[in-house]
Structures are given as structure tokens and as C-alpha cells.
């Protein structure tokens, strides 16, 4: 969920959020592992 909106992603897709937006990441699969990483560009706000 980002800024109150839920989005479902499939393998190979990516999600982007604006710095400061409240967000949640979780794996909905019961069988497949998920991985994610965070990239921060620029000074913190």
C-alpha cells in the first residue's frame, strides 16, 4: 500500500513511492519467496 492505495505486483514488476509517503510491502504468496530492496536518492527530507 502506498498513500492509501493498494497495488498488487507480479514477478518482475517494481513499485515506486515518493519519499515521505507511508507505505507497506508484504508477500501475498503462500509458496514463493519474495525479495525487495530500497534505493534512496538525494538528501533526506
C-alpha positions as CSV (number, residue, x, y, z in Angstrom):
1,X,0.0,0.0,0.0
2,X,1.3,3.5,-0.9
3,X,-0.5,6.7,0.1
4,X,-3.7,4.7,0.9
5,X,-3.8,2.8,-2.4
6,X,-3.2,-1.0,-2.6
7,X,-1.3,-2.3,-5.7
8,X,-0.6,-6.0,-6.5
9,X,2.6,-6.6,-8.3
10,X,3.7,-9.8,-10.1
11,X,7.2,-11.2,-10.6
12,X,9.4,-8.7,-12.5
13,X,7.4,-5.6,-11.6
14,X,8.5,-2.8,-9.3
15,X,6.8,-0.3,-7.1
16,X,8.0,3.2,-6.6
17,X,6.9,5.6,-3.8
18,X,7.7,9.2,-3.0
19,X,9.9,9.9,0.0
20,X,7.7,10.5,3.0
21,X,4.7,8.6,1.7
22,X,3.5,6.0,4.1
23,X,3.9,2.5,2.5
24,X,3.8,-1.2,3.3
25,X,5.3,-4.1,1.5
26,X,4.3,-7.7,2.0
27,X,4.4,-11.1,0.2
28,X,0.9,-12.4,-0.6
29,X,2.2,-15.8,-1.9
30,X,2.0,-18.8,0.4
31,X,4.6,-20.7,-1.5
32,X,7.0,-18.3,-3.4
33,X,9.6,-16.2,-1.6
34,X,9.8,-12.5,-2.3
35,X,12.7,-10.1,-2.1
36,X,12.9,-6.3,-2.3
37,X,15.5,-3.6,-1.8
38,X,15.3,0.1,-1.2
39,X,17.1,2.8,-3.0
40,X,17.2,6.4,-1.7
41,X,18.4,9.2,-3.9
42,X,19.2,12.6,-2.6
43,X,19.2,14.1,0.8
44,X,16.5,13.1,3.4
45,X,13.6,15.4,3.6
